[in-house]
């Protein structure tokens, strides 16, 4: 925690993960280097770590050797932990006086159920801290060379979940969604990519509008499929499940701003 030019007093000045507390920490979209300083401190101090499926093993390796690691992943279409079981585990360990880290991919408050877990902690009287992380809809797109905002193309962006709690396309006013912002970003939407495209086109979006699917964002196996709104369904059929969909003129910038491909060349 004190490597390089970072002075020891920098780490000492940060809040400590105290016994009986739970920190809900965002680990970023994939690259372990995107975690925050507070996230690193929590890893170094936690007695118990409940982590998602998307957390890089290199981050978990930074934990104390005797820290208990508990898998608490939730993946669409895969048998996983129930939300109430995760919350109960957080509460139980905190009430036992342990220092608890809930390490989540992306940001805990952006389509990550962090709000639900924080509510459970609050209702149980367990003290907690929220440590934001870089969400995939921003950081993942940045790794694909697609800015979510650009002064020449858009001054607004809308973030949307690609499926509701019932596992189906969300019940939204899709006509308003289509007109809400020049750039639309969908989390967990690959399964319903065709339906999303259809309702957006019906709501007035151009069938030829640029679109992209960024899969395994900010990871070594990241892939980017650039297409159009009308071609989104076909593109989704060949894309890995873990993906972000972006629709809008900013997709065109990927050709010029694909820094990751240039760095890997």
C-alpha positions as a printed NumPy array, in Angstrom:
array([[  0.   ,   0.   ,   0.   ],
       [  3.016,   2.341,   0.134],
       [  4.827,   1.482,  -3.081],
       [  6.283,   4.044,  -5.415],
       [  6.114,   7.73 ,  -4.559],
       [  2.904,   7.531,  -2.518],
       [  3.771,   8.618,   1.046],
       [  2.709,   6.535,   4.039],
       [  0.728,   9.403,   5.511],
       [ -1.528,   9.419,   2.431],
       [ -2.788,   5.939,   3.315],
       [ -2.909,   6.752,   7.022],
       [ -5.146,   9.764,   6.339],
       [ -7.75 ,   7.641,   4.587],
       [-10.615,   6.268,   6.707],
       [-10.076,   2.796,   8.135],
       [-12.354,  -0.177,   7.665],
       [-13.318,  -0.628,  11.309],
       [-14.606,  -3.795,  13.007],
       [-18.359,  -4.161,  12.623],
       [-18.466,  -2.042,   9.484],
       [-19.315,  -2.981,   5.904],
       [-17.797,  -1.177,   2.956],
       [-19.606,  -1.535,  -0.374],
       [-16.821,  -0.964,  -2.88 ],
       [-16.921,  -0.653,  -6.659],
       [-14.051,  -2.512,  -8.27 ],
       [-14.442,  -0.993, -11.737],
       [-15.39 ,  -2.665, -15.025],
       [-12.532,  -5.127, -15.425],
       [ -9.   ,  -3.782, -15.394],
       [ -7.811,  -4.169, -11.769],
       [ -5.948,  -0.872, -12.07 ],
       [ -9.258,   0.975, -12.121],
       [-10.045,   0.371,  -8.441],
       [ -9.88 ,   3.409,  -6.135],
       [ -7.409,   4.065,  -3.317],
       [-10.173,   3.458,  -0.781],
       [-10.915,   0.156,  -2.476],
       [ -7.27 ,  -0.881,  -2.12 ],
       [ -7.305,   0.093,   1.553],
       [-10.42 ,  -1.963,   2.16 ],
       [ -8.79 ,  -4.975,   0.512],
       [ -5.78 ,  -4.634,   2.796],
       [ -7.873,  -4.352,   5.974],
       [-10.916,  -6.598,   5.472],
       [-11.438,  -9.769,   7.504],
       [-14.188, -10.965,   5.159],
       [-14.592, -10.221,   1.446],
       [-17.817, -10.988,  -0.41 ],
       [-17.005, -10.554,  -4.073],
       [-18.814, -10.687,  -7.405],
       [-18.043, -12.957, -10.34 ],
       [-16.55 , -10.062, -12.279],
       [-13.781,  -9.218,  -9.802],
       [-10.28 ,  -9.797, -11.15 ],
       [ -8.305, -12.409,  -9.18 ],
       [ -5.377, -10.002,  -9.041],
       [ -7.449,  -7.726,  -6.831],
       [ -8.374, -10.546,  -4.469],
       [ -4.68 , -11.403,  -4.208],
       [ -4.146,  -8.037,  -2.489],
       [ -6.231,  -9.099,   0.514],
       [ -4.794, -10.193,   3.836],
       [ -3.617, -13.827,   3.628],
       [ -6.072, -14.906,   6.33 ],
       [ -9.035, -12.916,   4.994],
       [-12.103, -15.035,   4.28 ],
       [-13.173, -14.82 ,   0.648],
       [-16.826, -15.55 ,  -0.123],
       [-18.111, -15.78 ,  -3.677],
       [-21.345, -13.801,  -3.968],
       [-21.705, -13.486,  -7.703],
       [-24.934, -12.922,  -9.6  ],
       [-24.885, -13.599, -13.336],
       [-27.838, -13.705, -15.692],
       [-28.689, -17.235, -16.747],
       [-26.302, -18.771, -14.198],
       [-27.192, -20.275, -10.834],
       [-26.007, -17.768,  -8.264],
       [-26.448, -16.419,  -4.752],
       [-29.813, -14.992,  -3.802],
       [-29.843, -11.329,  -2.89 ],
       [-31.245, -11.869,   0.612],
       [-28.536, -14.462,   1.298],
       [-25.839, -11.949,   0.359],
       [-27.35 ,  -9.267,   2.578],
       [-27.716, -11.714,   5.485],
       [-24.065, -12.729,   5.128],
       [-22.953,  -9.095,   5.244],
       [-25.03 ,  -8.437,   8.357],
       [-23.964, -11.62 ,  10.131],
       [-20.257, -10.973,   9.685],
       [-20.508,  -7.322,  10.634],
       [-22.485,  -8.125,  13.778],
       [-19.759, -10.629,  14.672],
       [-17.35 ,  -7.697,  14.803],
       [-15.568,  -8.417,  11.53 ],
       [-14.396,  -5.878,   8.992],
       [-16.454,  -6.659,   5.92 ],
       [-15.777,  -5.737,   2.311],
       [-18.481,  -6.169,  -0.302],
       [-16.506,  -5.926,  -3.534],
       [-18.666,  -5.404,  -6.608],
       [-17.85 ,  -4.951, -10.271],
       [-18.325,  -1.46 , -11.684],
       [-20.072,   0.923,  -9.303],
       [-22.268,  -0.484,  -6.489],
       [-25.032,   2.07 ,  -7.109],
       [-25.27 ,   1.69 , -10.909],
       [-27.407,  -1.37 , -11.738],
       [-25.433,  -3.259,  -9.103],
       [-27.953,  -3.877,  -6.289],
       [-25.736,  -1.912,  -3.96 ],
       [-28.726,   0.175,  -2.981],
       [-30.616,  -2.943,  -1.875],
       [-27.662,  -4.175,   0.166],
       [-27.167,  -0.77 ,   1.77 ],
       [-30.847,  -0.685,   2.714],
       [-30.548,  -4.077,   4.388],
       [-27.532,  -2.887,   6.361],
       [-29.246,   0.331,   7.395],
       [-32.355,  -1.521,   8.573],
       [-30.196,  -3.927,  10.59 ],
       [-28.33 ,  -1.054,  12.225],
       [-25.006,  -2.024,  10.617],
       [-22.722,   0.93 ,   9.812],
       [-21.515,   1.086,   6.22 ],
       [-19.596,   3.182,   3.72 ],
       [-20.19 ,   3.423,  -0.028],
       [-17.026,   3.567,  -2.136],
       [-18.002,   4.423,  -5.722],
       [-16.314,   2.676,  -8.62 ],
       [-15.959,   3.298, -12.328],
       [-19.113,   2.   , -13.974],
       [-18.881,  -0.087, -17.143],
       [-21.148,   2.303, -19.039],
       [-18.447,   4.955, -18.754],
       [-15.15 ,   3.151, -18.158],
       [-15.941,   0.21 , -20.406],
       [-16.832,   2.486, -23.282],
       [-13.69 ,   4.535, -22.667],
       [-11.661,   1.359, -23.148],
       [-13.383,   0.991, -26.515],
       [-12.578,   4.565, -27.506],
       [-16.223,   5.664, -27.24 ],
       [-16.796,   8.741, -25.05 ],
       [-20.246,   8.899, -23.461],
       [-20.303,  12.653, -24.063],
       [-18.591,  14.847, -26.632],
       [-19.114,  18.55 , -27.131],
       [-19.668,  18.167, -30.874],
       [-22.221,  15.359, -30.725],
       [-24.14 ,  15.144, -27.453],
       [-24.777,  16.986, -24.213],
       [-26.771,  14.232, -22.562],
       [-26.648,  10.474, -22.088],
       [-29.226,   8.006, -20.791],
       [-28.254,   4.821, -18.932],
       [-30.789,   1.992, -19.09 ],
       [-30.909,  -1.557, -17.789],
       [-31.475,  -4.109, -20.522],
       [-33.757,  -6.292, -18.416],
       [-36.066,  -5.83 , -15.455],
       [-36.253,  -7.754, -12.177],
       [-38.514, -10.262, -13.931],
       [-35.791, -11.062, -16.467],
       [-37.71 ,  -9.458, -19.309],
       [-37.351,  -6.225, -21.268],
       [-38.057,  -3.371, -18.806],
       [-41.521,  -1.834, -18.792],
       [-40.58 ,   1.678, -19.901],
       [-42.08 ,   4.378, -22.056],
       [-39.834,   3.457, -24.959],
       [-41.024,   6.378, -27.054],
       [-39.651,   8.742, -24.427],
       [-36.495,   6.682, -23.981],
       [-35.856,   6.913, -27.723],
       [-36.018,  10.705, -27.537],
       [-34.343,  11.088, -24.115],
       [-30.736,  11.679, -25.2  ],
       [-28.491,  11.484, -28.277],
       [-26.485,   8.719, -26.597],
       [-28.129,   5.653, -25.033],
       [-26.182,   3.105, -22.998],
       [-27.699,  -0.266, -22.122],
       [-26.405,  -2.532, -19.387],
       [-27.145,  -6.261, -19.584],
       [-29.047,  -5.795, -22.814],
       [-27.476,  -8.272, -25.244],
       [-30.244, -10.857, -24.79 ],
       [-32.89 ,  -8.316, -25.813],
       [-30.811,  -6.369, -28.333],
       [-33.257,  -7.016, -31.163],
       [-36.268,  -5.98 , -29.102],
       [-34.444,  -2.884, -27.862],
       [-33.616,  -1.891, -31.43 ],
       [-37.221,  -2.425, -32.543],
       [-38.79 ,  -0.304, -29.808],
       [-36.245,   2.475, -30.32 ],
       [-36.826,   2.532, -34.082],
       [-40.557,   2.576, -33.446],
       [-39.937,   5.503, -31.104],
       [-38.233,   7.502, -33.833],
       [-34.525,   6.525, -33.752],
       [-32.85 ,   6.145, -37.148],
       [-32.385,   2.525, -38.208],
       [-28.975,   3.536, -39.604],
       [-27.805,   5.21 , -36.393],
       [-24.365,   3.994, -35.218],
       [-24.367,   1.393, -32.455],
       [-21.77 ,  -0.791, -30.774],
       [-21.559,  -3.757, -28.441],
       [-18.569,  -3.695, -26.106],
       [-18.036,  -7.135, -24.593],
       [-15.746,  -8.015, -21.668],
       [-14.993,  -4.316, -21.31 ],
       [-11.605,  -3.296, -19.914],
       [-10.417,  -6.92 , -19.948],
       [ -7.735,  -8.647, -22.024],
       [-10.426, -10.336, -24.129],
       [-12.408,  -7.153, -24.773],
       [-14.186,  -7.086, -28.131],
       [-16.004,  -4.262, -29.895],
       [-18.604,  -4.812, -32.59 ],
       [-19.536,  -1.62 , -34.434],
       [-22.842,  -1.788, -36.262],
       [-26.07 ,   0.173, -36.667],
       [-29.278,   0.221, -34.683],
       [-30.876,  -1.931, -37.386],
       [-27.985,  -4.409, -37.237],
       [-27.908,  -4.66 , -33.46 ],
       [-29.781,  -7.96 , -33.219],
       [-27.437,  -9.744, -35.621],
       [-24.368,  -8.29 , -33.892],
       [-25.606,  -9.472, -30.497],
       [-25.785, -13.057, -31.729],
       [-22.003, -13.153, -32.097],
       [-21.118, -11.108, -29.013],
       [-20.186, -12.556, -25.603],
       [-22.834, -12.28 , -22.899],
       [-20.986,  -9.776, -20.708],
       [-21.535,  -6.629, -22.73 ],
       [-22.542,  -2.983, -22.888],
       [-24.603,  -1.59 , -25.769],
       [-24.157,   2.019, -26.863],
       [-26.235,   3.838, -29.466],
       [-25.423,   7.252, -30.915],
       [-23.062,   9.295, -33.059],
       [-20.224,   8.915, -30.539],
       [-19.752,   5.346, -31.73 ],
       [-18.126,   6.776, -34.855],
       [-15.32 ,   8.157, -32.678],
       [-14.112,   4.65 , -31.844],
       [-12.261,   4.45 , -35.165],
       [-10.115,   7.43 , -34.178],
       [-10.001,   6.976, -30.392],
       [ -9.371,   3.23 , -30.068],
       [ -6.332,   3.812, -27.862],
       [ -6.344,   0.288, -26.432],
       [ -5.811,  -1.323, -29.826],
       [ -3.   ,   1.131, -30.541],
       [ -1.364,   0.385, -27.188],
       [ -1.533,  -3.353, -27.87 ],
       [ -0.038,  -3.081, -31.339]])
